Amino acid sequence: MKQLARLLFQFTILTTLGTATLCAADGSFTSQVYPVLEAAGCRACHNADGVASATRLLFPEPGAPASRIEAFGKSLVALVDQANFENSPLLRKPTNRTPHAGGQRIKPGSPQESALVVWTKRLSQLRGDELTAARRYGAVADEPRRAGAAVRRLTNSQYNNTVRDLLGDRTAPANQFPPEDFVNGFKNQYDAQSLSPIHLEAYSAAAEKLARNAFRPGAAPLVSCKPSATCRAEFVKSFGQRAFRRPLEPAEIARYTALFTKEPDFTNGARLVVEVMLQSPNFLFRLEQTDNPRLKPYASANRLAYSLWDTMPDDALMAAAVRGELDTPVGVEKTVRRMLDDPRAKQALDEFVSQWLRFDRVLTAAKSRRKFPNYTPETAAAMTREARRFVADLVWNDRNFTELLTADYGYPNGDLAALYGVTAPAGDFERVKFPAASERAGLLGQALFLSLTSKPDDTSPTARGLFVREQLLCQHVPDPPPGVDTNLPPVTESKPKTNRERLKEHTTNPSCAGCHTLIDPIGFAFEKFDSIGARRETTAPLDTSGQVAGISTATFASPRELGVILANSPQCQECIVKQYFRYLTGRTETPADRPLLRTVFERFKASDFRFRELIISMMSSLG
C-alpha cells in the first residue's frame, strides 16, 4: 500500500508539472504561491507568535514588501529535499501526506498544490550563491528596531501611584476610570490607549476632587513659600516640574502663573493650577522618547520610573538624569540596581505578574455554588496572593525563575492548604512543600491557574492548554472558525464521559483539529484537578497523558511532568523574556527586536535564569 501511495503521489507530481502553467508566467512566489499559503491559513500558526513558531516556516509580517515576500519564498528551500523534491516537507506537510499538526491545508491534486509543486521543484534546483542567499532569509532584520512611542498614557495603576507620590493622595481615583482592555496580553499597550469622552470626563472629575483634597485642612502642604506674586511663579515652576516630570517652558510658567493670579484668594489659585495641570496631556501622558537633548534625561528618568516603580520619578532619579548618569548602558545598569532595592519595585513587579498571569480571570470567575460551596471571593483573592508571593520569592531571593514551573512547594493560607490537602502553615501564605503524590508543581499546580482556566462547574482542557500556549510559550492560537459550535456534548448519568472523550470531536472535525490538536493534549494533564484546583477522584481511571506539539516528543501525565518539559524548553524560557519586553515597551516585538531579545535572553540564561538580571539587562538594552 505504501508503494502504491508513493506511485500515485509521483504521478500527481508529474501531472502537475505538465499542466501547471499558472506559475510559469512570471515565476513569482509573491503572486502565485504566497496567496495559496495565505488562503490555506498557514500564517495563523506559522508566525513568530503562532503555535508553529518553533518550526522553520515563519511568515513575514502582514504588509511586508514584495521583496521580503520573495525572499521568504526562497527561504523555503530549508523545507525542500534537494535530491528528491517530491519528498519535501514543503509539499508533504500542507497536504497531510506527512502527518501535519495543522491537518490538511491544501488538497492533493488541486490547482493550489500545482503552484506549490512548481515552486518546490524550482527551489530544489538552486545552487551556489543563490542557494546560500536563500538560506540567509531572516538572519538579519532589514528594518530598524522600533523604538516605541514618544509618549504613553498613564495606566490606571500608574495614575493612582502618581497622584499618591505627587499629592499624597491614596484614594485610588483611577479605580473609577473606564476599565482597561487586555491587548497583546497586557493592559498597557499603547495601540489601545486612545482617549474616549468618558475618559476625559473621568479625568476632569478626578482632577477636581484631587485638587480639592490637596488643600483641605490637615493635608500635607503643597506650597512651601509665603503667599506672594513671586511665590505664585515659584509654585507653578516647582509643582509643574513634578507633575509634568520635566521642567516647564517659560511660556507654560507664564500661562499657569496668569491663571493663578486670576484668583484673588491664594489657596483657591493654587488649587485651580493643580486642577488644570492634572488634566493636561503633560500629566496624563508620560514622555518616553525624544530627540530634544534638553528633555532626553527626563525621558530616560520617566521610562525607568514607570517601568521599575510603576510611578513617577523621585527627586533622586531626576537629579541622576540631569547629571548624565542615565546616558550610558553602564550608568543605566547602576541606577536600575539601586531602583530595584526600593520597595516600589516590588509593587511594580506585582502589577506585571497580575497581568501576565491574568489574575483578573480568577477574581471575576463564577463557580457553581452547588459543586463548590466553599469557593468565595476571599478564596479567589487568596489564590492571587499565593501566586504573587510565590513569584516574588523567586525574583527577590534570586532563585532560578524556571522554578516557576517546577517548584515542589507553594504559599497557601489555611483555606488553600485544605484545598491542596496539606497541613496548613503556621502563618498565612508561608512556604509549604507539596507531597510527591499530589503531582503538583509550580504555577501549574496552584489553584490560581487551575481555577482561572476552568468553567464554573467543570474543568477545561482547552482553556488550560490555551493558557500554556499563549502565556508561557508566547504562541497565538487562532480563533475558532465562524459558525463553529464550541459546546461539548452533554454528560448524563446514563452516558458518562470524560472530557477527553467529549473533546474527541475537536480532533476528528477538520475545522477544529488544526488548533485543538495543539492545545487539548496539553490540558489533559490537569484532569485530575477540578474547577477550583482541588484533587478529584473519579470512579473510572483518567487518561491524563499528553504532549506539547512542537517542543518535545516526550509525554507527560501531570502538572509536575509538564512543568519540567516547559522549564527546559527554550521556547518557554524565551517567552518569559518576550512577555516582559511587551509589558515594558507597550507593544509586541518585531523581527528587528530579535538581536536585543537574544542578547537579553543569553544574559538571563547565563545568570541561571534570575529574573532580577533579566530586568537589569532589559532596561540597559532598551536605553
C-alpha positions in Angstrom: 0.0 0.0 0.0 2.8 2.4 0.8 4.4 1.7 -2.6 1.1 2.3 -4.3 0.6 5.5 -2.5 4.1 6.7 -3.4 3.5 5.8 -7.1 0.2 7.8 -7.0 2.0 10.8 -5.5 4.7 10.7 -8.1 2.1 10.5 -10.8 0.4 13.6 -9.3 3.7 15.4 -9.3 4.4 14.6 -12.9 0.9 15.5 -14.0 1.2 18.8 -12.1 4.5 19.7 -13.7 3.0 19.0 -17.1 -0.1 21.2 -16.5 0.9 23.9 -14.0 1.3 26.8 -16.3 -0.2 29.3 -13.8 3.1 29.7 -12.1 5.3 29.6 -15.2 4.2 33.0 -16.5 6.4 35.2 -14.2 7.8 32.6 -11.7 6.7 34.9 -8.9 6.3 33.5 -5.5 4.5 36.7 -4.4 1.7 36.5 -7.0 1.4 32.7 -7.5 2.3 30.7 -4.4 2.1 33.2 -1.5 -1.7 33.6 -1.9 -2.1 29.8 -1.9 -0.4 29.6 1.5 -2.3 32.6 2.9 -5.6 31.1 1.7 -4.7 27.8 3.3 -4.4 29.6 6.7 -0.7 28.7 7.1 0.1 32.1 8.6 -2.2 31.6 11.5 0.2 29.2 13.1 3.4 29.8 11.2 4.3 33.2 12.6 6.6 34.5 15.3 3.8 34.2 17.9 2.0 31.2 16.4 1.8 27.7 17.7 4.2 26.7 15.0 6.7 29.4 15.8 9.4 26.8 16.6 9.4 25.5 13.0 11.5 26.5 10.0 8.5 28.2 8.3 7.7 31.7 9.6 5.7 34.1 7.5 6.9 37.7 7.2 4.8 40.4 8.9 1.5 41.4 7.3 2.0 44.2 4.8 5.6 43.2 4.1 7.0 44.5 0.8 7.2 42.2 -2.3 11.0 41.9 -2.0 10.7 40.5 1.5 7.9 38.1 0.4 10.1 36.8 -2.5 13.0 36.3 -0.1 10.7 34.4 2.2 9.6 32.2 -0.7 13.2 31.4 -1.5 14.0 30.7 2.2 11.5 27.8 2.0 14.4 25.9 0.4 15.0 24.8 4.0 11.9 22.6 3.6 13.0 21.1 0.3 14.7 17.8 -0.3 17.3 18.8 -2.9 17.9 15.3 -4.1 14.3 14.2 -4.3 12.0 17.2 -4.3 8.7 15.3 -4.2 9.7 14.2 -0.7 10.0 17.7 0.5 8.2 18.7 3.7 7.1 21.8 1.9 4.9 19.6 -0.3 4.0 16.8 2.0 3.1 18.7 5.2 0.3 21.0 4.0 -1.3 18.2 2.0 -1.0 16.0 5.1 0.7 13.2 3.2 3.2 13.5 6.1 1.3 13.9 9.4 0.8 17.6 10.0 -0.4 19.1 13.3 -2.4 21.6 11.3 -4.2 18.9 9.3 -4.7 19.0 5.5 -4.5 22.7 4.4 -4.0 22.1 0.7 -6.0 19.4 -1.2 -3.8 16.9 -3.1 -4.2 17.2 -6.9 -5.7 20.7 -6.6 -4.5 23.8 -8.6 -3.2 25.2 -5.3 -0.9 22.1 -4.9 0.1 22.6 -8.6 1.5 26.0 -7.8 3.3 24.7 -4.7 4.8 21.8 -6.7 6.3 24.1 -9.3 7.8 26.3 -6.7 9.2 23.4 -4.7 10.9 22.0 -7.8 12.4 25.4 -8.6 13.9 25.6 -5.1 15.3 22.1 -5.4 17.4 23.4 -8.4 19.0 26.3 -6.5 22.8 26.0 -6.3 25.8 28.0 -5.2 25.4 31.7 -4.2 21.7 31.7 -5.0 21.2 28.8 -2.5 23.3 30.5 0.1 21.4 33.7 -0.2 18.0 31.9 0.0 19.1 30.3 3.3 20.1 33.7 4.8 16.5 35.0 4.9 15.6 36.3 8.3 19.2 36.1 9.7 19.3 39.9 9.8 16.2 42.1 10.0 16.1 44.6 7.2 14.3 47.3 9.1 15.4 49.5 12.0 14.3 48.5 15.5 11.1 50.2 16.5 12.0 52.5 19.4 8.5 52.7 20.8 6.0 55.5 21.4 7.2 59.0 22.2 4.6 59.3 24.9 2.3 56.8 26.6 -0.8 57.4 28.6 -0.6 56.6 32.3 -2.3 53.3 33.1 -4.9 53.3 35.8 -2.3 51.8 38.2 0.3 54.4 37.2 -2.3 57.2 37.7 -3.1 56.0 41.2 0.6 55.7 42.1 1.5 59.0 40.6 -1.1 61.1 42.5 -0.1 59.2 45.6 3.5 60.3 45.2 2.7 63.8 43.8 -0.1 64.8 46.2 0.0 62.2 49.0 -3.5 61.1 47.9 -4.3 57.4 48.5 -7.9 57.4 47.4 -7.0 55.5 44.1 -9.3 57.6 41.9 -8.4 55.6 38.7 -10.3 52.6 40.1 -13.4 54.5 38.9 -12.0 55.1 35.4 -13.2 53.1 32.4 -11.6 49.6 32.7 -8.6 48.9 30.6 -8.7 46.2 27.9 -6.1 43.4 27.6 -4.2 43.7 24.3 -1.2 41.5 23.5 -1.7 40.0 27.0 -1.4 43.3 28.9 -3.4 46.4 29.8 -0.7 49.0 29.0 -0.2 48.5 25.2 -0.2 51.9 23.6 -2.1 50.8 20.5 -5.1 50.6 22.8 -4.5 53.8 24.8 -6.9 56.2 22.9 -8.9 58.6 24.9 -12.7 58.5 24.9 -15.1 61.2 26.0 -15.8 59.0 29.1 -12.1 59.1 29.9 -12.0 62.9 29.6 -14.9 63.2 32.0 -13.3 60.9 34.4 -10.0 62.7 34.4 -11.8 66.1 34.9 -13.8 64.8 37.8 -10.8 63.2 39.4 -8.7 66.4 39.0 -11.3 68.5 40.6 -11.6 66.1 43.6 -7.8 65.6 43.9 -7.1 69.4 43.9 -9.8 70.0 46.5 -8.4 67.3 48.8 -4.9 68.5 48.3 -5.8 71.8 50.1 -8.2 70.5 52.7 -7.4 71.2 56.4 -4.8 68.7 57.6 -3.4 67.8 54.2 0.4 68.0 53.7 1.2 71.4 52.4 2.0 71.6 48.7 3.1 75.3 48.8 6.3 75.8 50.7 6.7 79.6 50.2 4.8 82.5 51.7 1.9 83.7 49.6 3.1 86.5 47.2 3.4 87.2 43.5 6.9 85.6 43.5 5.6 82.6 45.3 2.9 82.0 42.6 5.5 81.6 39.9 7.7 79.5 42.2 4.9 77.2 42.9 3.9 76.9 39.3 7.5 76.1 38.4 8.2 73.6 41.2 4.9 71.8 41.2 4.7 71.8 37.4 8.1 70.1 37.1 7.0 67.3 39.4 3.5 67.0 37.8 4.9 67.0 34.2 8.1 65.1 35.1 10.2 67.7 33.3 11.0 71.4 33.6 8.2 73.8 32.3 8.9 76.0 29.3 8.9 79.8 30.0 5.6 80.1 28.2 4.0 77.4 30.3 5.2 79.1 33.5 3.7 82.4 32.3 0.4 80.8 31.4 -0.1 78.9 34.6 1.0 81.9 36.7 -1.5 84.1 34.9 -4.2 81.5 35.7 -3.1 81.5 39.4 -3.3 85.3 39.6 -6.9 85.4 38.3 -8.0 84.0 41.7 -7.7 86.7 44.4 -7.5 84.1 47.1 -4.1 82.4 47.1 -5.3 79.0 48.1 -8.0 79.0 45.5 -5.5 80.0 42.9 -3.1 77.2 43.8 -6.0 74.7 43.8 -7.0 75.9 40.3 -3.5 75.4 39.0 -3.3 71.9 40.4 -6.7 71.0 38.9 -5.8 72.3 35.4 -2.4 70.6 35.4 -3.9 67.3 36.4 -6.0 67.5 33.2 -3.1 68.4 31.0 -1.7 65.9 28.5 1.7 66.6 30.0 0.4 65.0 33.2 -1.8 62.2 31.7 0.9 61.1 29.2 4.5 60.3 30.1 7.4 61.2 27.9 9.4 58.1 26.8 11.3 59.0 23.7 12.6 62.4 22.4 15.3 63.8 20.2 15.4 67.0 22.2 18.7 67.0 24.1 17.3 69.1 26.9 14.4 66.7 27.5 16.2 63.4 26.9 17.4 62.9 30.5 13.9 63.4 31.8 12.5 60.9 29.2 15.0 58.4 30.5 14.0 59.0 34.1 10.4 58.6 33.2 11.0 55.4 31.3 12.9 53.9 34.2 10.5 55.1 36.9 7.3 53.8 35.3 9.0 50.6 34.2 10.5 49.7 37.5 8.3 51.5 40.1 5.0 52.0 38.2 5.0 55.6 39.3 6.7 59.0 38.7 10.5 59.6 39.1 11.6 60.8 42.6 13.9 63.7 43.1 17.0 61.5 43.3 16.3 59.9 39.9 15.6 63.2 38.3 18.9 64.5 39.7 20.8 61.5 38.4 19.3 62.1 35.0 20.3 65.7 35.0 23.9 64.7 36.0 24.1 62.4 32.9 24.1 59.2 34.8 21.5 57.7 32.5 23.3 58.5 29.3 25.2 55.1 29.1 24.2 51.5 29.5 26.7 51.2 32.4 25.0 54.2 34.1 21.6 52.8 33.5 22.5 49.5 35.0 23.9 51.1 38.1 20.7 53.1 38.5 18.5 50.1 37.8 20.2 48.1 40.5 19.6 50.9 43.0 16.0 51.2 42.0 15.3 47.5 42.4 16.2 47.8 46.1 13.3 50.3 46.6 10.0 48.8 47.9 8.2 50.4 44.9 10.0 47.9 42.6 8.2 45.0 44.3 4.8 46.7 43.8 5.6 47.3 40.2 6.6 43.7 39.6 3.3 42.6 41.2 1.4 44.6 38.6 3.3 42.9 35.8 2.7 39.4 37.3 -1.0 40.1 37.9 -1.5 41.0 34.2 0.8 38.3 32.7 -0.9 35.5 34.8 -4.4 37.0 34.3 -5.4 37.4 38.0 -8.5 39.2 36.7 -9.9 36.0 35.3 -10.0 34.3 38.7 -11.1 37.4 40.6 -14.2 37.7 38.3 -14.8 34.0 37.8 -18.1 32.4 38.9 -18.1 28.9 40.2 -21.0 26.6 40.8 -22.3 27.0 44.4 -23.7 23.5 44.4 -20.4 21.9 43.4 -18.0 24.3 45.2 -19.8 25.7 48.2 -16.6 26.7 49.9 -15.4 28.8 47.0 -15.8 32.5 47.8 -14.4 35.9 46.6 -11.9 35.6 49.5 -10.8 32.2 48.2 -10.1 33.7 44.8 -8.2 36.6 46.4 -6.1 34.1 48.3 -5.2 32.3 45.1 -3.8 35.5 43.6 -2.0 36.3 46.8 -0.3 32.9 46.9 0.8 33.3 43.2 2.1 36.8 43.9 4.0 35.6 47.0 5.4 32.7 45.0 6.7 34.8 42.2 8.1 37.5 44.5 10.2 34.9 46.3 11.7 33.7 43.0 12.6 37.2 41.9 13.7 39.0 45.1 15.6 36.0 46.6 17.4 35.4 43.3 16.1 31.9 42.7 16.2 30.2 39.3 13.0 31.5 37.6 12.3 28.2 35.9 11.2 27.1 39.3 8.0 28.9 38.4 7.1 25.6 36.7 9.0 23.0 38.7 8.9 24.1 42.4 7.6 21.4 44.7 6.1 24.0 47.1 3.5 26.7 47.3 2.5 29.5 49.7 -1.1 28.7 50.7 -3.2 30.1 53.5 -5.4 27.9 55.6 -8.2 27.7 53.1 -5.9 26.8 50.2 -4.0 24.3 52.3 -7.3 22.5 52.9 -8.0 22.6 49.2 -4.5 21.2 48.4 -4.8 18.5 51.1 -1.7 19.6 53.0 -1.1 20.8 56.6 -1.8 24.5 57.0 1.3 26.7 57.5 1.9 28.3 60.9 1.1 31.7 59.3 -0.9 32.5 56.1 1.0 32.4 52.8 4.0 30.7 54.2 6.0 28.1 52.3 4.5 24.6 52.2 6.0 21.6 50.4 3.7 19.5 48.2 3.7 15.7 48.7 5.1 13.9 45.7 1.8 12.0 45.3 0.0 15.3 44.8 1.6 15.7 41.3 1.6 19.5 41.8 4.5 21.7 40.8 5.0 25.4 40.4 2.3 27.7 39.0 0.7 24.9 37.0 -0.1 23.0 40.2 -1.5 26.1 42.1 -5.2 26.9 42.5 -4.8 30.2 40.6 -4.0 28.6 37.3 -6.3 25.6 37.7 -9.3 27.8 38.6 -8.9 30.6 36.1 -8.7 28.1 33.2 -11.8 26.3 34.2 -15.6 26.6 33.7 -18.0 27.3 36.5 -18.8 23.7 37.1 -16.1 21.7 35.2 -12.5 21.7 34.1 -11.5 22.9 30.6 -8.5 21.1 29.0 -8.8 23.5 26.1 -8.6 26.6 28.2 -5.7 25.1 30.2 -3.8 24.2 27.1 -4.5 27.6 25.6 -3.1 29.4 28.6 0.1 27.4 28.4 0.4 28.2 24.7 -0.3 31.9 25.0 1.1 32.9 28.4 4.1 30.5 28.7 5.1 29.9 25.1 4.0 33.2 23.6 2.1 31.5 20.8 -1.1 32.9 19.5 -3.8 30.3 18.7 -6.3 31.4 16.0 -9.9 31.9 17.0 -12.4 29.2 16.0 -13.9 29.4 12.5 -17.1 31.4 12.3 -20.2 29.4 13.0 -18.5 26.5 14.8 -20.4 25.1 17.8 -17.9 25.2 20.7 -20.2 23.5 23.1 -19.3 20.0 24.1 -21.7 17.0 24.1 -23.6 17.0 27.4 -22.9 14.4 30.1 -25.7 12.3 31.5 -25.8 9.8 34.3 -26.7 7.1 31.8 -23.9 8.1 29.4 -20.9 9.4 31.5 -18.0 10.6 29.5 -14.6 12.0 30.4 -13.6 15.4 28.9 -11.1 13.6 26.7 -13.9 11.6 25.2 -16.1 14.7 24.8 -13.3 16.6 23.2 -12.7 13.9 20.6 -14.8 15.9 18.2 -12.1 18.5 18.2 -9.6 16.1 16.6 -12.0 14.5 14.2 -13.6 17.6 12.8 -11.2 19.1 10.2 -12.3 22.7 11.0 -11.3 22.2 14.7 -8.4 19.8 14.5 -5.8 22.2 13.3 -5.7 24.1 16.6 -7.2 21.7 19.1 -4.6 19.1 18.5 -2.1 21.7 19.7 -3.9 22.7 22.8 -6.2 20.0 24.1 -3.3 17.4 24.6 -1.7 19.9 27.0 -4.8 20.4 29.0 -5.5 16.7 29.6 -2.5 16.6 32.0 -4.6 18.6 34.5 -7.7 16.5 34.5 -7.0 15.1 38.0 -7.7 18.7 39.3 -11.2 20.2 39.5 -12.5 23.6 38.6 -11.1 25.3 41.7 -7.8 23.3 41.8 -8.6 20.5 44.3 -7.6 17.0 43.6 -10.5 15.0 42.3 -11.0 11.3 42.3 -13.2 9.6 39.6 -14.7 6.1 39.5 -13.1 5.4 36.2 -9.4 5.9 35.6 -8.5 9.2 33.8 -6.1 9.2 30.9 -4.1 12.4 31.6 -1.3 11.7 29.1 -0.5 14.5 26.7 2.2 16.2 24.7 3.3 19.7 23.6 3.5 19.6 19.9 6.5 21.5 18.6 8.5 21.2 21.8 9.2 17.6 22.6 8.1 14.2 21.8 8.2 13.3 25.5 4.9 12.6 27.0 3.6 13.7 30.4 0.6 13.0 32.6 0.7 15.6 35.3 1.4 19.3 36.0 4.7 18.3 37.6 5.9 16.4 34.5 4.7 19.1 32.1 6.4 21.8 34.2 9.8 20.1 33.8 9.3 19.9 30.0 8.4 23.6 29.8 11.1 24.7 32.2 13.7 23.1 30.0 12.2 24.4 26.8 14.0 27.3 25.0 10.6 28.4 23.7 9.3 28.8 27.2 12.5 30.4 28.6 12.5 32.9 25.7 8.8 33.6 26.2 9.5 34.9 29.7 11.8 37.5 28.1 9.2 38.4 25.4 6.4 38.8 27.9 8.5 41.3 30.0 9.6 43.1 26.8 5.9 43.5 25.7 5.0 44.8 29.2 7.8 47.3 29.3 7.6 48.7 25.8 3.8 48.5 25.4 4.0 46.6 22.1 4.8 43.2 20.6 8.3 42.5 19.3 9.2 42.8 15.7 11.9 41.0 13.7 14.1 44.0 14.3 13.9 43.4 18.0 15.4 39.9 17.7 19.0 40.9 18.4 18.0 42.7 21.5 15.8 39.9 22.8 18.6 37.4 22.0 21.1 39.4 24.0 18.8 39.8 27.0 17.9 36.1 26.8 21.5 34.9 26.8 22.3 37.1 29.8 19.2 35.8 31.6 20.3 32.2 30.8 23.9 32.8 31.9 22.6 34.1 35.3 20.8 30.8 35.9 17.5 32.5 35.0 17.5 35.1 37.7 14.7 37.5 36.9 16.4 40.4 38.5 19.2 40.1 36.0 16.6 39.9 33.2 15.1 43.3 34.4 18.6 44.9 34.5 19.7 43.6 31.1 16.4 44.6 29.5 16.4 48.1 30.9 20.1 48.6 29.9 19.4 47.3 26.4 16.4 49.5 25.9 18.4 52.5 26.8 
